[in-house]
Amino acid sequence: MLLLEVISGERLAKPERGKMRVHKISNVNKALDFIASKGVKLVSIGAEEIVDGNVKMTLGMIWTIILRFAIQDISVEETSAKEGLLLWCQRKTAPYKNVNIQNFHISWKDGLGFCALIHRHRPELIDYGKLRKDDPLTNLNTAFDVAEKYLDIPKMLDAEDIVGTARPDEKAIMTYVSSFYHAFSGAQKAETAANRICKVLAVNQENEQLMEDYEKLASDLLEWIRRTIPWLENRVPENTMHAMQQKLEDFRDYRRLHKPPKVQEKCQLEINFNTLQTKLRLSNRPAFMPSEGRMVSDINNAWGCLEQVEKGYEEWLLNEIRRLERLDHLAEKFRQKASIHEAWTDGKEAMLRQKDYETATLSEIKALLKKHEAFESDLAAHQDRVEQIAAIAQELNELDYYDSPSVNARCQKICDQWDNLGALTQKRREALERTEKLLETIDQLYLEYAKRAAPFNNWMEGAMEDLQDTFIVHTIEEIQGLTTAHEQFKATLPDADKERLAILGIHNEVSKIVQTYHVNMAGTNPYTTITPQEINGKWDHVRQLVPRRDQALTEEHARQQHNERLRKQFGAQANVIGPWIQTKMEEIGRISIEMHGTLEDQLSHLRQYEKSIVNYKPKIDQLEGDHQLIQEALIFDNKHTNYTMEHIRVGWEQLLTTIARTINEVENQILTRDAKGISQEQMNEFRASFNHFDRDHSGTLGPEEFKACLISLGYDIGNDPQKKTGMMDTDDFRACLISMGYNMGEAEFARIMSIVDPNRLGVVTFQAFIDFMSRETADTDTADQVMASFKILAGDKNYITVEELRRELPPDQAEYCIARMAPYTGPDSVPGALDYMSFSTALYGESDL
């Protein structure tokens, strides 16, 4: 009856002796009715069995009452009461060695499970490190005594019974353990709050690490660009062809070895930035704004400057090589002409200063006069060579030849000597003409010989110069022109040979006259120093130079044919690769806006597409090899293609960047879909609507297109009555929209645009569109939720202490909070109090952290 009073809370009347059984049954029925009113089902248990002392029925009823009021309310992660209680015990005892809770009987025999539960929530009550698994009796008594003394849990079990029983009573242990659960239920709430904070802090720490990685990668890339641009801007020319070719080789190493990894880093930087922004949006965090000067746009601008300077540097290198090639040719030509001229002028000044006419006979005077006329003719013939030397020196100066001072000095010396020769010649003529009246005879044959020998000798010297002159050609047409000119020169050789024979005939006639009339001429021609032997020697030299010139022209013709094959080979490949790259770019653009299969199918398709593009790389490398052969052959133009290697490189880099960016966008869409619970049908609907209003296929929507797209999906947003909807431009459609409830003002739309276009670029990407549509119904963490969790840990206080943080949170995240929380300054503050409210708002960008 006492048990029934306890259960029902009512005082029952004691039955009289004669009516004892009836009254007992009545009392028990009242108790059973009360138990049934509380939702407890008593199957096959009646008042008669209880009154008659049926132990099995009585114990069953007691267990049913315990199960209903002490255990049934226990729930962990939507499990049953028993499973939930077992799961709770397993989680609480998981960190303790020698404790393995698998049931409610033998797992508790050593007593360590009970001690672990107490130590987990009240570590000051038990020194767990001193407990031994082989002493279960001490462990059980310690746990029962501590629970009864400090936790108000009555000692329901006996240690000796548990140790002495092979399988302790499951229901008894479950009942006793449930008392621990109810005693520590407040700690459970704190643990749940701590788990939420840990989750939020882990996301925040991961995002901060991604931000630091982006800043470092951006800084390294910008620093590399900053170091590289001055090197490419250096336009200090070298003095030799070898030095300039070394610069060109260094530039090729930069294009092949140093730049490609930086292209990959730039692409990876953009991918990391997009992924970070997606994670921030998914975790309801503010968008990441890199440090000043490290935005993706800043890096793109710096990269554009690098490529612009790079293009100018390559053009400058090629122009400098052409200039040095031209300079070497002109310098050699200058030295050759100067040497010939200096050899010709050697001794001429001394000859013109002679006073031999003062003691000469009349015939000798006349001979001297004729000789001087021949010299003047020869001097006039050399005027063109002097002018050519001066013109070459002037051109070398204009082209900034490195050895211009020595060239100018030599040219000045030749010009001064030439002027002096002119003055001396004029002076000697005047002297000879003064004595000419005294001279009457002259050997016309010698004069004729001299007059014809001098120009012929000059012609031979000019021919030798031309035959030994070096030439520079870049096309087959140019070498064919030189060959034609050479053939025309060879055609004049028979006439020249006739002239030579005629000159030699004059000399032979002079010799015949001298022999016939015994003229005392000492065997020399008084009018010229050109002897028949010299004419024959130079003529033989000219004949020897002709086949050499033939061979040089033939070899150059073969070289130009080889260069033409290189041009055609490069042009054939470039004309295939260039359109292929353009086609792939267009196909990627179509794939990014089409809907074929799931996002995973699209991602798989894109990755296969990327693999096929990467497999095309050997053809690019082969084209690079052909381009290098062309540059080594100093070929500067190619009429067989409009594509340059620079066009191919830029197109290839853009293709790799585009496919990587497209794959990243699909991955972010998958990440958004999985995080927000968007179905594939919803994703397809979003993509179809987006593509419909993306009429220019740019992959973005303008503000009006975005507004119209939202309306088409049923989103409750309207247009200002003074603006068009972006879909129709009639008043009827506008009125229809307004009547259907699409009546939100421009201020609300501006708010939405600030969400989907935080950088105010005036366009909305598909990723931003998906993020906006998904976040409207997503259940995400907020600053208020985190604040409420901290309040639970703080015991409803407006502040939290360092000890509470270290007790409830993992060490690394506790220290993270302590380092960033500001001191609490409220009226209820205590020493060491921290402000968790401002910290929570700062996590979501609502204040400064």
VODREN-534442 format. One record per residue (C-alpha): residue in one letter; x, y, z. Coordinates in steps of 0.001 Angstrom, whole numbers, plus 524288, in hexadecimal, padded with zeros to 5 digits. Example, Ala and Ser with C-alpha at 12.3 -4.5 7.8 and 13.67 -1.06 7.14 Angstrom:
2
a8300C7EE6C81E78s835667FBDC81BE4
// end
This chain:
849
m800008000080000l80B8180908802BCl81054807197F4E0l802F180A727EFB9e8026A816ED7F7BEv80F9081AEB7F299i80B45818927E48Cs7FDF281F1E7E57Eg80196829D17EF1Ee7F5068270C7F6DFr7F2EF821FD80490l7EBE9814E28042Aa7E32C80FDB80F06k7E7C88040E8168Cp7DEB37F87B81441e7D7C77F1F281F5Fr7DB1C7E3FE82286g7CEC37DE2781CFEk7CF2F7E5D9810E5m7DDF17E59380F55r7DECD7DF51801CAv7D3FF7E7737FBCBh7D9B87F41D80094k7E7557F0317FC29i7E2837ED2F7EE96s7DB537FA4A7EE6Cn7E7828018C7F28Fv7EFE07FAA37E858n7E5F47FD977DDB7k7E69D80C0B7E10Aa7F54880B817DF72l7F43B803F97D2B8d7EA4980DBD7CD74f7F398818F57D0B1i7FEE0811FB7C9DDa7F66380F817BDDAs7F2A681DFD7BD75k80111821237BBB8g801B1819057AF5Av8079080CCD7B552k80248800367AF6Dl8010C7F5367B965v7FEFF7E8AF7B1EDs7F9B67DCC27B99Bi7FC007E3A87C693g7F01A7E43D7CF7Fa7ED977E8BA7DD76e7EB097DABB7E1EAe7F8BE7D61F7DE04i7FEF07E1727E555v7F6947DF3D7F19Ad7F93C7D09F7F11Fg807DA7D3617F136n80B3A7CED77E360v819977D2AB7E355k81B5E7D1B37D4A1m80F967DA5A7D1D7t8136D7E4157DC74l821667E5427D790g81C927E6AF7C988m813B87F1CE7CD9Bi81EC47F8847D502w827CD7F7537C93Bt81D357FCE37C053i81BC8808A67C975i82A8D80ACF7C9CDl82B75809787BB11r820AA8138B7B92Ef824B581DF07C2DAa8338281C6C7C392i8382D8172C7B66Fq82E138193D7ABBEd83096827E97AAB4i83EED8257F7A77Fs84194827F27990Dv84EA68294F791F2e84E8882BE47833Ae840A8826B77816Ft843718191F786FAs83B408111D7906Fa83C9D8139179F0Fk84555807D47A17De84DAA80A0179563g84E728188F79837l852F78162A7A634l85D2080C537A170l861F0815C9796DBw862ED8209D7A114c86B35817E07A9D8q87415813DF79E86r8769F821FA79A97k8795B8267F7A874t882C881B487AB72a8897C81ADD79E1Dp895C1822817A281y898588194A7AE2Fk8A16080DA47AD24n89C91800267B14Ev88E5E804957AFC1n886507FE2C7A4F0i8779E7FFA57A705q870407F64179E15n8646C7F2807A6A9f85E157F47C7B3EFh863607E8577BAD4i8716B7E3307B9DEs876FF7F0267B483w874DD7F61A7C219k87A657EB197CA97d887E97F14B7CC8Fg881E77FE397D171l88A61806767C83Eg87E7E80A2D7C00Af877AA810927CBB7c8844F817767CFD2a8868C81C4E7C1E6l878D9822507C14Ci87B2C8299A7CE0Dh888FC82DE07CA5Dr88499832A97BCEAh87B0083C547C2E2r880F383E857D082p88F9C83B927CF5Ae89250841237DCF5l88A758364E7E394i8928282A8B7DEFDd8A112828BF7DC4Cy89EFE81FEC7D092g8AD7081D9D7CE61k8AE97815E17DB05l8A3B780C247D7B5r8A75A7FE417D3CAk89F937F53E7CB2Bd8A31B7E96C7D368d89CA97EF687DF87p88E3D7F03A7DB79l888F27F0037E96At890507FC6B7ED2Cn88C82802F37E046l87DFD7FFE67E236n87D8E804437F076t884E8810C97ED0Ba87B2D8140A7E241f86F2A810BD7EAA1d874218187C7F66Ev877C9824827EE61a86AD3824277E703e8630A8235C7F39Bk86AED82DC67FAB7y86D058380E7F02Cl863298353B7E569d85725831957EDB9i85611824727E6C9p8519E81A017F06Dk8598C80D847F168m85076804617E9EFl85A837F98C7E766d8635E7F14A7EFAEa871917EFFF7EB84e873127E2037F065d866E57DDB87E8D0i86BF17E37A7DC28v879967DDA07DDA4g8747D7D08C7E208t86A927CF277D706a86ECB7CA287C9B2r864F57D2F17C2EDp85FDF7DE527CB33d851947E2067CA20e850087EA687BE1Ak844087F1D67C2A0a849F57F5467CFB5i856437FAA97C989m84E65801D97BF30t8460F808137C9DAy8521F80C2A7D18Dv85926811807C55As84D14819607C1A3s84EBC820A97CE89f85C2C825137C9C2y856498296E7BCE3h84C20831F17C390a85647837377CD02f85F2083B657C1F0s854A283FC17B819g858D484DD97BA00a866A784A387B5E0q860EE843DC7A9BDk85B4E850D87A58Da8687E857327A7AAe86EF484CB879F61t8653484EFA7945Fa867E385D8579512a8768485AE679518n87532852307891Br86E0785CE9781BFi878A1866DD78547c8835585D397815Ck87CDA85B5077440v87BB0869F2771DCl889A786C967764Aa88EF68617A76DE0v8887386767761E1n88DCE874CA76573q89B9E86F897678De89B508684C75A96n896C98748975380e8A16687CB275A04q8ABA8872CC75597l8A6708737B747A1m8A728882547484Ae8B53E881CF74D0Ad8B8B08782074235y8B26D8810C737FBe8B9A588D0C73D32k8C6BD885E973CF6l8C4B88803A72F5Ea8C02A88D6872A2Cs8CBD68945273074d8D57588A7372ADFl8CF9588B8471D3Cl8CF5389A6F71D8Ee8DD5889A9A722A3w8E1A2891CB71760i8DACA89AC470DAFr8E1188A6A071439r8EE9B8A07B712C9t8EC4A89BCF704E3i8E6E18A85A6FEE6p8F3758B07E70118w8FB468A5976FAB4l8F2308A5CB6EEE2e8F22E8B4B16EEB1n901068B51B6EDE4r903D58B9E06E01Cv9128D8BBB16E15Ep917E48B5C46D4C3e923F28AD526D3E9n92F228B0666CAC7t930BC8A2F26C4B1m927C7899656BDECh92BFF88E896C748a927DF8966B6D33Bm91A90899AC6CD54q9185988B7A6C975q91B5D887BA6D78Ck910DE8914A6DBF1l9076988AEC6D272e90AEA87D7D6D7F3d9088F8828D6E5D4f8FB44887816E15Ar8F80A87A2F6DB86d8FB96873B46E88By8F27087D446EF51r8E747879BD6E607r8E9A286B106E6FDl8EDF28691A6F51Ah8EA9C874A56FDD9k8DDA7879E86F8E7p8D55C86D4D6F770p8D5AA86A3F70637k8D16D87832708FDv8C6188769A6FF6Eq8C1CF86ABC70756e8C3548726971417k8BAED87D7570EB3c8B067873C570A86q8B10B86CD0717C1l8B00F879F971EAEe8A34487D1A717BEi89E0B86F7E71AD7n8A1C3870E27294Ef89B5D87E47729CDn88E958793D723F2t88E8786D5D72CFCl890ED875F2738EBq885E487F2073534t87CD0873887335Bk8803E86DFA740BFl87E4587B4D74704r870D387C83740D5l86D1C86EAD744E1s871348716075306n869CB87E4E75325r87675886137544Ap879548932974D9Fa88071892CA740A0f88F54892B57413Cm895B489F6B73D2Ep8A46589D9773ADAs8AE3A8A7BE73F2Ee8AF7F8B3EF736F9g8B6728B10872A58r8B4528A23F72B5Fm8A6E28A0E372538v8A5688974E719F9s8A3538A31E71132d8B0238A90571625i8B74989C70712F3n8B0E289BF970575n8B4E58AA2070311a8C2E58A74070750w8C2F489B1A6FEC2g8BE108A3276F33Cc8C9198ACEF6F54Dl8D2B68A18B6F5CAe8CDE289BFC6E8E1q8CE008A9716E283v8DC118ABCE6E6C1e8DF7D89DE36E2D7k8DA488A0036D51Bg8E1D68ACD06D3DEy8EE378A65A6D8EBe8EDA889B916CEABe8EB6A8A56B6C3C6w8F6BC8AD866C8D1l8FFBE8A19D6C91Cl8FC8F89E086BB0Bn8FE3B8AC226B686e90B498AD056BD99i90FFB8A06D6B733r90C1D8A5D56A9E1r913148B2896AD1Bl91F8B8ABC56B17Be91F3E8A3156A582r91E008AF1C69D04l928C78B5EF6A4BBd932378AA8D6A34Bh92FD18AA5C694C2l931B98B91669356a93DDB8B91069BF7e9441C8AE58693D4k9408B8B58868768f946398C22168CFFr9530D8BB806909Bq9543D8B52868336k951D08C1AC67B8Ba95A6A8C98D684B6s9658E8BFD468334i9648A8C03B67450h9642B8CF066746De96F9A8D03367DD7a977798C6C96757Ew974778CF19669A6t9780F8DC0767030d9849A8D699675DEg98FCF8DEFE6704Ak986EF8E7EE668A0e989F98F3ED670DFa9989C8F1BC66F68m996F48F057660B1l98F388FCDE65F96r9997E9044A66763q9A4AC9006E65E30k9ABEC90B50656F6d9B0829026A64BD4y9AADC90B6864160e9B4DA915C26449Ct9C03090E1963E8Aa9B8A69062C63492t9B9CD9073262613l9AEC190BBD61D7Es9AA8A8FE0661ACCe9AB8F8FABC62908i9A373906A762C72k99916902DC622CFa9998A8F51362866l998138FA676360Cl98C649029B631BAk985C28F70462B6Fk988D78EEA46373Ch9828F8F8E363FCCe976708F90063758a975A68EA55638AFf977118EBBE6477Ae96C0F8F58B647B5s963968EBFD64040d966FE8E18064A04l9646A8EAFD65533a957028EE3A64FD0a954218DFB764E78h957188DE0065CF9q94DD18E903660E6d942478DF8166183r949C88D68366A94v94CDC8E1A2673F3e93E8F8E5BA673EBq93A9F8D7A567674i944098D6CE681EFa93E7C8E360687BFa9306B8DEA368593i9333B8D1A068C3Da939A48D8AA697C5q92DB88E192698E4e924818D5E7698E1l92CB18CF216A359n92B6A8DB416ABC9e91CB88DBDF6A9A8l91B888CD7A6AD78d9238D8D0086B9E3y92EE38C71A6B674y936C48C4336C2BDd944058C6CA6BC10s93F7D8D36A6B5AAp94AF18DB946BB08s955228D3716B3D3v94CAB8D34D6A781n94AFC8E21D6A82Da959808E4256AA59r95D1B8DBBA69EBDc952C38E20C6962Dq9574E8EFA069A2Dk965478EBF6696F6i961258E72268971c9592B8F384686DAd9643A8FC6E68B5Dq96DD88F4EF682F9w9645E8F5AF6777Ed9631D9046E678ECn971DE90582679C6l973538FD2866D8Ag969E09061966675a9718B9123166A7El97EB190C11666E0t9793A9076F659DDq9746E9150A65694k9817D91AF765A89r98967911606522Ar9807F9139C64668e982B69221264751a9917D91FAE64790l9911C9168A63BE9e9886991FD16340Dr9922292AC06363Ft99C789224B62FB2e9935D91C34625ABk9967F926DB61BCBl9A457921F261C05l9A02F91400618EFe99B4E9103C60B68t99C0F901EA609E7i996388F72861135d994C28E8E760EC1q986658E7A460B1Cl987058D94360C6Ay98B208D9F761AACl9807C8E3B461D17e9767A8DB1C61670y97B358CFA761E57a97A4B8D73962B00k96CC28DC8362811r967538CF2E624E0a96EE78C78262F02a96AD48D02863A6Dp95BFA8CE6963912f95DC98C0336357Fn966378BE5564180n95BF38C56E64992w951678BCCA643A2m959198B0A66475Ee95B058B5A965537g94C6D8B886655F2a949768AB0E650A7m9526B8A4DD65AC6e94B868ACB966559d93E328A850660A5l9425B89A3265F57q947E189A2466D25d93CD58A23A672E5t934CB89B2267D3Cf9261789ADE67BE4i91A488993C684E4v90D87893B167FA7h9015088E9A6865Bt8F9608892567B08i8FB3F880C666EFEe8F74488C6B6669Be9027B8948366BDEi90CB2889FB66930q906F4887F565BB2g908928968565930l916EE895D065D08t918CF889DC6547Ct912B3890EE648EDa91BA189CAA64B00h9275E893A764BB7e9238288D0A63F12q9225289A4B638A7f92FFB89D9C63D94k9357989112637DEa92F3F8949262AECt937CB8A0F462A72l9448E8996D62C1Bp946D2896E361D71d946078A57F61A83a94EF78A847625F2d958A389E58620DCk958768A538613B6e95B648B20C61A97r9668E8ABB0621EAl96C538A66461547a96ACE8B3C760F1Fi972188BA5E61A59l97CBD8B01F619D4g97D698B24B60B22i980238C0DE60D76h98B128BD5A616C1n990978B3C660CDFe990278BE546026Bv997B28C79560B6Es9A1C78BD3960DA6k9A2B48BB005FF0Ei9A4C28C99E5FC92v9AF1C8CA5160754q9B61A8BEC860176t9B4828C3DB5F3ADy9B8F68D1F05F61Ch9C1898CF2D601D0v9BA688D8F060A25n9C0CB8DAAA6178Em9B4A58D84A61FD0a9BB518CF476299Bg9B0B98C54462708t9A6718CC4462F4Fn99A008D39462C1Dp99B748E194630BBy98CA98E389631B1t9887D8D86863A76t98D898CEA364436i984398C42563F8Ft98C188B9A8638E0p9873F8AEDF62FE6q98B748A52763A4Ce982B98ABEA6444Fi977498ABEE63AD7n9793F89D97637D0g97AC989A6464656k96E3A8A162649F4w9672E89B7263E61d96B6488DCD642ADh966CD8910F6507Cv959868954364B47r9584388887643B1q95B8B880EC6501Fl95185888616583Bv946428858F64ECBp944CD876E765219r9465A879F666088r93B208837465F67d933508790265833q9358986F8666378a931DF8799C66DDEl9253887CE6666C2t921FE86E7566525e9241C86BC6673A8e91BDD877846777Dh911298730566E38a91123865BB674DDr9106686C4B68247q904D38748467E19q8FDFB8685A678EAh900098620168643n8FA8486E2268CDCe8EEA986DBB683EFr8EC3A85F97687E9l8ECF0863B76961Fr8E2F986E7169370k8D9AB864FA68CB9q8DB6085AC869782f8D86D864A46A22Fg8CD2986A9B69A6Ba8C6C185D6769804q8C6BE85A056A686a8C2E1867AE6AB0Bn8B76F868096A187v8B25A85B806A7EFi8B55885E816B644g8B03A86C8C6B5FEp8A25D8690F6B151w8A27285D0A6BA4Ai8A4CF865AC6C633q89A0886F106C1E9t8909C863B56BFD2k8939385E1E6CD40m8915A86B646D38De883F586C3C6CCF7e8808785E426D0E7i88414860F46DF1Eg87B8186D106DEA8r87011864CD6D9D0i8724F85A2D6E3FAs87241864466EEFDi8645F868A76EB8Ee85E3B85BF16E6C0m85774851FF6EF8Bh85AAA843EF6EC52g8596083A886F7B8t85C9E83CFF705F6l867238462D70AE7e86FA783A4470D59d86DB78362F6FF27q87149843DC6FAACl87D3D843CD70387s88172836816FE63h87F5F83B466F081l8875A8478C6F312r8926C83FDC6F946q892D5836AC6ED9Ey892AF842A86E51Ae89DE28485C6ED13k8A57C83BB56EB7Ds8A3BB83C226DCBCi8A8A784A376DCBBv8B496846C26E4F3n8B75F83B5D6DBB6y8B841845756D0CEk8C42284BA66D797p8CE5F843CF6CFB9k8C99E84A886C345i8CBB6857C36C9C3d8D95E8536A6CDEEq8DC2084ED66C01Al8D7E685C1B6BAF4e8E0D08628C6C519g8EC1285A6C6BFC4d8E92985EB66B1D5h8E82F86CC56B692q8F58086BA56BD0Dl8FB598667A6B045i8F5718722A6A930q8FB3A87BBE6B2F2e9087B8751C6B284a90814876646A3A9l9051B885196A583i8F8478841D69E19f8F033890226A166d8E3DB88E9D69931n8DB28883BE69428k8D173885CC6891Dh8CBB28781768ACEt8C43987B1969757n8BE2B8865C69EC2y8C0F087FA36ABDCt8CD24882D66B395m8D29687AB26BE9Fe8CE328856B6C7DDh8C015883E76C318i8C0CA8752F6C537r8C6CC876966D2E1v8BCB08808B6D75Cg8B17A8785D6D1CFw8B6BF86BFF6D83Fe8B836872A66E580q8AA72878546E467l8A51286AD36E0D3l8AB5B864576ECC4t8A6AD86F576F5A9t898C886ECA6F025i8971C860156F1BEa89CB1860B06FFA2r893AD86C0770330t887CF864F36FD50i88AEC8588770508n88C4C860A871162e87EF6866EA70EF4v878628599270DAAe87F68854BA719F7n87A85860B372146q86CBD85DFE71C3Ci86DAF8501172170l872D58554372E51t8677E85EE172F05r85D6C854AE72B1Dd8622384AD873556a863918550B74007k8562E85B1473D83g84EC284EAD73A10i84B078530E72C57s845AF84835723B8q84A60845BB715FBe83CFA849E9710B5q83E2D856E8717E3m84BF0858C2712D7n8474C85614704F4e83C1985F96706B0f8457D86A1970BAFr84EC3867A27004Ea843CA867EC6F632s83E94874DC6FB51f84C3C87AA26FC10n84F828767B6EE1Eh8428F87BB06E91Ef84588889746EDBDd85412888A56EA7Cr8513E88C626DC7Ad85F2E890806D91Dh8647B883726DE6Es86E5288AAC6E6C8g86C048820C6F2B8t866FA88DC06FA94l85A50895666FC33g8587F8A4036FCDCp850058A9CD707BCe843A38AA2F6FF73e8461189C756FA1Cf8485A89789707F2k83BB189DD170C9Ba83400897B670188c83A3A88A7370459l835F688B15712A7i8281288E5970E99s827CC882F270513l82B35879C27105Dg8202387F11718C1y828BF88707721CDd8210C89229727FEi827C189E067225Ag821E58A8B6719C5n826848B444711F4d825378C2A471429p819518C71170C4Dq822448D0127049Ck82B348C50670022k829CE8B97D6F6E0t8298F8AB946FB63g834468A73F6F238m82AF189D636EBD9m820548A5EF6E597d81F578B4546E35At810688B5D96E3BDd8084F8BC946EE28d7FF2C8B0C86EED6f80A098A7986F330r80EDE8B13D6FD51a801358B2AE702F5c7FFDC8A3E170313l80C528A24A70AE7i808268AC76714BCs7FACD8A63D7165Dm80139898F571919g808D689E867248Ay815C38A19B71DE5n816158AEF07243Am822D48AFAD72BC8g829FC8BCC572A79e837368C029724E1a83D178C07273294e83A448B1E87348Ef83F9D8AE917272Da84BCD8B68572A34r84D6A8AE4D7367Ai84C768A1C672E8Cm8564A8A712724ADs85FCB8AA2872FB5i85F0889BBD7337Fv860EF895DB725EDd86A4E8A0827211Fp872528A48B72D12n87D2C8AA6A724A5r8734E8B2CE71D0Fl8779F8AE0A70FB3g869EE8AFB970A21v8686D8A13E706B8v86373894F070DAEt86AA38880C70B95f8639487AF770BABq86A998772071844a865EC8838671F19f8583988105719D3i858368730871F43d85D82877BC72C67f8529D881C772D7Fm847B287857729C1s84C9E86DF473333r84F3B876AB73EE6e8410A87B7373F49t83C9786E767450Ba849458693F74ADBd84AEA866F875950t8583686CD975C8Cd85F0A870ED768CEt85CE987EE776D16a863578881D77696d8578E8870177FB3q85890878347801Dv8670F878AC7837Am864488832A78DBBa859D587A98793EFs8635286F1D79449f86D918774A79B4Bk8632787B9C7A514i8605D86D5F7A883l86EDB86AF17AAD6a86F73877487B33Fg863EF873147BBD3d85AD887DDB7B6A8k864CE888817B9C4n8677F893BF7B059y875F4890477B08Fi87E438840A7B0C5t88AEB881187B7F0v897A587B027B32Be8958986F367BC09e8880786C8D7B660l88D4086D317A883r89868863DA7AB79r88F3685A877B29Ee884CE859E87A7ECl88C8B85B3779B3Bp8981A853C079544p8A53185A12798B8d8A85885FD478B4Eq89ADB865E178966a89A4686AA379778e8A72C871D279599y8A21A8771378899c8967687D5278FA0i89EB48826679AF9a8A83C8890779191r89D4588FF378A1Am892D98930179453a892D18A0EA79997p891DC8A33E7A849y883E28A4917AD2Ct880EA8B26F7B255g872C38B1157B6EDp86E248B4F27C479d86E208A6AD7C8C5s87C318A4607C448v885F689CB47CC78p894D589BD37CAF1g89869894087BEDAa88AA7894C27B8F6l88A34893BD7AA04d87FF7899777A0B1y87AA788DF3798CAm86FC88963C79293s878C289F2F78AAEf880FE8934078729s874F388C18781B8t870B38979F77951a87EA48993E77440l87EBA88B2176F74y8740488EA4765BDg879A389BA376184e86FED8A3BF76957s87B188AA34770C6d88A098AA0E770F6l8909189DE37769F
// end
